[in-house]
Amino acid sequence: MHRTKCLHFNQPHRHVAITLCLILFLITDKFCFAQFSKPESTAHTTNVPTVVGTRSNIFTTACSGLVAQKPENTPWLTNITNLEKRHKFIEEVESLKKIKTASKQAYSPASNLNNTNTRLSSSSFGLATNFKGNVFNGGAPPDNSMAISTSGFIVSMVNANVAYYTSTGNLLWAGSFWELFNDPSLTEIIYDPIVLFDAQENRFVLLALHGFTSATSKVMVGFSKTDNPNDGWWIYKLSGNPLNNSCWLDYPKLGISNNEIFITGNLYNDLTGFREAVIYQIAKSNGLSGTNLDWIIWSNIAGSPITLIPASYGQKGNYGPGLFFVSQSPARGNAVDLYEITNERNKNPQLTRNTIFKSDYSPSGFAKQSGTSVELITGDCRIMNAFYLDGIIHYVFQEDYQNTGFTSINYNRLDVRTRTNTSFTYGKVGFDYAFPSVASYGTSPTDRTVVICFLTSTASIFPETRAVLFDNTQSWSTSITVRNGDRFVDAFQFENAVRWGDYTGICYRYNPLGPEVWLSGCYGVAQNLFNQNYNCFNTWIGQINEVVTSTEDTERTPSLSVYPNPVVELMTVEFIVPETAIVKIEIADLSGKITNQLFNGTLKKGKNLLTFNKNAATPGVNLVLISTGDQRIAAQKIIVQE
C-alpha cells in the first residue's frame, strides 16, 4: 500500500497539517511508483501451502566498489572465445527430445507463421523503434536480457557482453563483462546475465555468474548508482558455493520486491552434477547505497525444484514483503509449484509451497533451420520467466505442440488467491516457437493483456525473433517480426546442433500515453570477427506499442514491421498480405499529411519485404502507412536520422 508521512503541528495549525497531508498524498499518489501488498489466499483448506526449506543465518558481503564506464572509451571485443556451456539434459528429457525430433519428419511445413487454431485479438500493437543490439563475441547460447528505465536508458546483456543505449538506439557504451566489472581477480568465464529495472527506486539491478567450479563460482551483482548506467554500478561478489558443499551456481534468475532482491539458481556438485535449487534473499537498500550487503540463503527446498522463477511486479512499482516463485518439472508433468517467501529476511520469513495441477505438458524436438542440417537446441519445459499483477502470476514456457514434436508457447495465468492455473497454447505444425518471455501490456493492473517475445525457425527460414499479443478476451494476435534472420547458425556446433536461447529479454516500460514493452532476441547472421567468418547470433532490440490498425476486419490486418528503426541509410518494410491485393505504401507526417508514395502495385499473398532509401522520408518522426483501396490497414511510426 502507498504510505505518506504527515507533518505534525500545534493545534492552531491543524488545518494546515491536514491540507499539507492531502497535498502530499495527491502528489505522491500521482507521481511515485507505489508499493503493493500480496493478497491472502482464498483457496479451500485442503490446498493450504506447507512450510518448506531451510533458512540460513545472515551473511554480510562488502561492496567491491563503484565501477563506472567512460562513454568515450568503448573497448568492445578484445578477443573471442568459445564460451559455450554444455550441460546435458536430464536423462528423461534427453530421451523424449530424441523421440520428438524424429517424429517431426512426419509433418509437412506450414504455409505461414501464425497459429490458425485461435481467433485473432482486436488489440492494437506493433513494432516501433527497433535497432541492432549486442554483437556476437563468442558467447553461446545468446542469453538475451534487457531492461529500460522510465527515462529511456537501455541496458542490454548477452553472453558475454553488455551495451547501453538510448531509447532511440544511440550506443552509449559497450564492452565485455570483464570490462564491465573491471576486477583483475575475475579470471574465469562470466556468463548467464540478467538485468531488471526497479521503477520504484529508479535503478537497474544486474547479475552474472563467474566460474564453473566450487572454488571459482561467484555471483556478480550490480546496483546502478542512478538510472543512467554510465554513472556507474555498486558491485558485489557473492559466493556461488553458499552452502560450502563443493557446488557452483548456474542458471540464475532475478526478482525484486519492495525492499529486497531475490536471486535463484541451481547448484551443481563438482563431481556428481545437479544438487538443488536455492534462493538468495538480499537487502536492497544496502546495494543501492554501496554499503555492506546483508543476505540469507534458502536451501533443502521441498519438491526438489529445478530452476525457481521469481515473479516481480508486472507494471510500475513493487510488492511485498517477500516474493512469489514458480517452478515445474523440466521433463513432462501436469503441475506447477507455487512458492512464497512470506516476509523480509530479518523478520522471521517462511518459505511455503503449493502444488497446483494443470494440463499435461512434455518437451519438443530440436528445431530445423534453412540452409543447413545443423539443428537448434530447443531446451526443456522449465518455466522461462514470470511476473505478478493483481493476484495473478503470468508465466511462460515451451512444450511439444499437440504431440507433433514441434515447439509451442504455453502461457499461463496462476491465481494466487484461489490456487488455480489456466493455460493457453500458441503453436503451429511446421514451426518451432521457442524461449518465450512475457510482459504486461495492460493499461491498469486489472488488464491482463500481455506481449510474448519468442524465437522461431523452420526448415525454410533462418532463426528470427517475433512477438505476439494475448488479450483480456483470451485471444491471440497475429504475430509480428521483430527481426528476421539473415543466415543459418552453425558457430560452435556440437553433435550437429547449436545452443539457442536460453532466454529472450523483455521489459515493461511505464508510459502514461499507452502500453509499452521493450524486448530483445537473437537472429541468425554471417559475421566476420578477427578475420574469421562465423554464422552466429546477433541481438535485435525493439519497442512494442500501439499502432493504427483497421478495426473492421482484424483477420485481414497484416503484421507490419519497419527496420532498422531509427532509419540510418536503408529501411525495410515487412508485412504479411492475407490475400493477393493492390497495396499502397506511403510516408506521412504526424498530422497524417502524405509526404511521399513509396509503392502502389499488386503484392502476392504471404510475407512481403520492400526496401527503400531513407531519402524517401524527411529527417525526424514519420509514419509509414499501408492501404488497400480506400482502406488504411496499418501504420507504424519511424525515426529517420539526419
Secondary structure in CASP SS format (residue, H / E / C, confidence):
PFRMAT SS
TARGET T0000
AUTHOR 0000-0000-0000
METHOD secondary structure of the structure
MODEL  1
M C 1.00
H C 1.00
R C 1.00
T C 1.00
K C 1.00
C C 1.00
L C 1.00
H C 1.00
F C 1.00
N C 1.00
Q H 1.00
P H 1.00
H H 1.00
R H 1.00
H H 1.00
V H 1.00
A H 1.00
I H 1.00
T H 1.00
L H 1.00
C H 1.00
L H 1.00
I H 1.00
L H 1.00
F H 1.00
L H 1.00
I H 1.00
T H 1.00
D H 1.00
K H 1.00
F H 1.00
C C 1.00
F C 1.00
A C 1.00
Q E 1.00
F E 1.00
S E 1.00
K C 1.00
P C 1.00
E C 1.00
S C 1.00
T C 1.00
A C 1.00
H C 1.00
T H 1.00
T H 1.00
N H 1.00
V C 1.00
P C 1.00
T E 1.00
V E 1.00
V E 1.00
G C 1.00
T E 1.00
R E 1.00
S C 1.00
N C 1.00
I C 1.00
F E 1.00
T E 1.00
T E 1.00
A C 1.00
C C 1.00
S C 1.00
G E 1.00
L E 1.00
V E 1.00
A C 1.00
Q C 1.00
K C 1.00
P C 1.00
E C 1.00
N C 1.00
T C 1.00
P C 1.00
W C 1.00
L C 1.00
T C 1.00
N C 1.00
I C 1.00
T C 1.00
N C 1.00
L C 1.00
E C 1.00
K C 1.00
R C 1.00
H C 1.00
K C 1.00
F C 1.00
I C 1.00
E H 1.00
E H 1.00
V H 1.00
E H 1.00
S H 1.00
L H 1.00
K H 1.00
K H 1.00
I H 1.00
K H 1.00
T H 1.00
A H 1.00
S H 1.00
K H 1.00
Q H 1.00
A H 1.00
Y C 1.00
S C 1.00
P C 1.00
A C 1.00
S C 1.00
N C 1.00
L C 1.00
N C 1.00
N C 1.00
T C 1.00
N C 1.00
T C 1.00
R C 1.00
L E 1.00
S C 1.00
S C 1.00
S C 1.00
S C 1.00
F C 1.00
G E 1.00
L E 1.00
A E 1.00
T E 1.00
N E 1.00
F E 1.00
K E 1.00
G C 1.00
N C 1.00
V C 1.00
F C 1.00
N C 1.00
G C 1.00
G C 1.00
A C 1.00
P C 1.00
P C 1.00
D C 1.00
N C 1.00
S E 1.00
M E 1.00
A E 1.00
I E 1.00
S C 1.00
T C 1.00
S C 1.00
G C 1.00
F C 1.00
I E 1.00
V E 1.00
S E 1.00
M E 1.00
V E 1.00
N C 1.00
A C 1.00
N E 1.00
V E 1.00
A E 1.00
Y E 1.00
Y E 1.00
T C 1.00
S C 1.00
T C 1.00
G C 1.00
N C 1.00
L E 1.00
L E 1.00
W E 1.00
A E 1.00
G E 1.00
S E 1.00
F H 1.00
W H 1.00
E H 1.00
L H 1.00
F H 1.00
N C 1.00
D C 1.00
P C 1.00
S C 1.00
L C 1.00
T C 1.00
E C 1.00
I C 1.00
I E 1.00
Y E 1.00
D E 1.00
P E 1.00
I E 1.00
V E 1.00
L E 1.00
F E 1.00
D E 1.00
A C 1.00
Q C 1.00
E C 1.00
N C 1.00
R E 1.00
F E 1.00
V E 1.00
L E 1.00
L E 1.00
A E 1.00
L E 1.00
H E 1.00
G C 1.00
F C 1.00
T C 1.00
S C 1.00
A C 1.00
T C 1.00
S C 1.00
K E 1.00
V E 1.00
M E 1.00
V E 1.00
G E 1.00
F E 1.00
S E 1.00
K C 1.00
T C 1.00
D C 1.00
N C 1.00
P H 1.00
N H 1.00
D H 1.00
G C 1.00
W E 1.00
W E 1.00
I E 1.00
Y E 1.00
K E 1.00
L E 1.00
S E 1.00
G C 1.00
N C 1.00
P C 1.00
L C 1.00
N C 1.00
N C 1.00
S C 1.00
C E 1.00
W E 1.00
L E 1.00
D E 1.00
Y E 1.00
P E 1.00
K E 1.00
L E 1.00
G E 1.00
I E 1.00
S C 1.00
N C 1.00
N C 1.00
E E 1.00
I E 1.00
F E 1.00
I E 1.00
T E 1.00
G E 1.00
N E 1.00
L E 1.00
Y E 1.00
N E 1.00
D C 1.00
L C 1.00
T C 1.00
G E 1.00
F E 1.00
R E 1.00
E E 1.00
A E 1.00
V E 1.00
I E 1.00
Y E 1.00
Q E 1.00
I E 1.00
A E 1.00
K H 1.00
S H 1.00
N H 1.00
G H 1.00
L H 1.00
S H 1.00
G C 1.00
T C 1.00
N C 1.00
L E 1.00
D E 1.00
W E 1.00
I E 1.00
I E 1.00
W E 1.00
S E 1.00
N C 1.00
I C 1.00
A C 1.00
G C 1.00
S C 1.00
P C 1.00
I C 1.00
T C 1.00
L C 1.00
I E 1.00
P E 1.00
A E 1.00
S E 1.00
Y E 1.00
G C 1.00
Q C 1.00
K C 1.00
G C 1.00
N E 1.00
Y E 1.00
G E 1.00
P C 1.00
G C 1.00
L E 1.00
F E 1.00
F E 1.00
V E 1.00
S E 1.00
Q C 1.00
S C 1.00
P C 1.00
A C 1.00
R C 1.00
G E 1.00
N E 1.00
A E 1.00
V E 1.00
D E 1.00
L E 1.00
Y E 1.00
E E 1.00
I E 1.00
T C 1.00
N C 1.00
E C 1.00
R C 1.00
N C 1.00
K C 1.00
N C 1.00
P C 1.00
Q C 1.00
L E 1.00
T E 1.00
R E 1.00
N E 1.00
T E 1.00
I E 1.00
F E 1.00
K E 1.00
S E 1.00
D E 1.00
Y E 1.00
S C 1.00
P C 1.00
S C 1.00
G C 1.00
F C 1.00
A E 1.00
K C 1.00
Q C 1.00
S C 1.00
G C 1.00
T C 1.00
S C 1.00
V C 1.00
E E 1.00
L E 1.00
I E 1.00
T C 1.00
G C 1.00
D C 1.00
C C 1.00
R C 1.00
I C 1.00
M C 1.00
N E 1.00
A E 1.00
F E 1.00
Y E 1.00
L E 1.00
D C 1.00
G C 1.00
I E 1.00
I E 1.00
H E 1.00
Y E 1.00
V E 1.00
F E 1.00
Q E 1.00
E E 1.00
D E 1.00
Y C 1.00
Q C 1.00
N C 1.00
T C 1.00
G C 1.00
F C 1.00
T E 1.00
S E 1.00
I E 1.00
N E 1.00
Y E 1.00
N E 1.00
R E 1.00
L E 1.00
D E 1.00
V C 1.00
R C 1.00
T C 1.00
R C 1.00
T E 1.00
N E 1.00
T E 1.00
S E 1.00
F E 1.00
T E 1.00
Y E 1.00
G C 1.00
K C 1.00
V C 1.00
G C 1.00
F C 1.00
D E 1.00
Y E 1.00
A E 1.00
F E 1.00
P E 1.00
S E 1.00
V E 1.00
A E 1.00
S E 1.00
Y C 1.00
G C 1.00
T C 1.00
S C 1.00
P C 1.00
T C 1.00
D C 1.00
R C 1.00
T C 1.00
V E 1.00
V E 1.00
I E 1.00
C E 1.00
F E 1.00
L E 1.00
T E 1.00
S E 1.00
T E 1.00
A C 1.00
S C 1.00
I E 1.00
F E 1.00
P E 1.00
E E 1.00
T E 1.00
R E 1.00
A E 1.00
V E 1.00
L E 1.00
F E 1.00
D C 1.00
N C 1.00
T C 1.00
Q C 1.00
S C 1.00
W E 1.00
S C 1.00
T C 1.00
S C 1.00
I E 1.00
T E 1.00
V E 1.00
R E 1.00
N C 1.00
G C 1.00
D C 1.00
R C 1.00
F C 1.00
V C 1.00
D C 1.00
A C 1.00
F C 1.00
Q C 1.00
F C 1.00
E C 1.00
N C 1.00
A E 1.00
V E 1.00
R E 1.00
W C 1.00
G C 1.00
D C 1.00
Y C 1.00
T C 1.00
G E 1.00
I E 1.00
C E 1.00
Y E 1.00
R C 1.00
Y C 1.00
N C 1.00
P C 1.00
L C 1.00
G C 1.00
P C 1.00
E E 1.00
V E 1.00
W E 1.00
L E 1.00
S E 1.00
G E 1.00
C E 1.00
Y E 1.00
G E 1.00
V E 1.00
A E 1.00
Q E 1.00
N E 1.00
L E 1.00
F C 1.00
N C 1.00
Q E 1.00
N E 1.00
Y E 1.00
N E 1.00
C E 1.00
F E 1.00
N E 1.00
T E 1.00
W E 1.00
I E 1.00
G E 1.00
Q E 1.00
I E 1.00
N E 1.00
E C 1.00
V C 1.00
V C 1.00
T E 1.00
S C 1.00
T C 1.00
E C 1.00
D C 1.00
T H 1.00
E H 1.00
R H 1.00
T C 1.00
P C 1.00
S C 1.00
L E 1.00
S E 1.00
V E 1.00
Y E 1.00
P C 1.00
N E 1.00
P C 1.00
V E 1.00
V C 1.00
E C 1.00
L E 1.00
M E 1.00
T E 1.00
V E 1.00
E E 1.00
F E 1.00
I E 1.00
V E 1.00
P C 1.00
E C 1.00
T C 1.00
A E 1.00
I E 1.00
V E 1.00
K E 1.00
I E 1.00
E E 1.00
I E 1.00
A E 1.00
D C 1.00
L C 1.00
S C 1.00
G C 1.00
K C 1.00
I E 1.00
T E 1.00
N E 1.00
Q E 1.00
L E 1.00
F E 1.00
N E 1.00
G E 1.00
T E 1.00
L E 1.00
K C 1.00
K C 1.00
G E 1.00
K E 1.00
N E 1.00
L E 1.00
L E 1.00
T E 1.00
F E 1.00
N E 1.00
K H 1.00
N H 1.00
A H 1.00
A C 1.00
T C 1.00
P C 1.00
G E 1.00
V E 1.00
N E 1.00
L E 1.00
V E 1.00
L E 1.00
I E 1.00
S E 1.00
T E 1.00
G C 1.00
D C 1.00
Q E 1.00
R E 1.00
I E 1.00
A E 1.00
A E 1.00
Q E 1.00
K E 1.00
I E 1.00
I E 1.00
V E 1.00
Q C 1.00
E C 1.00
END
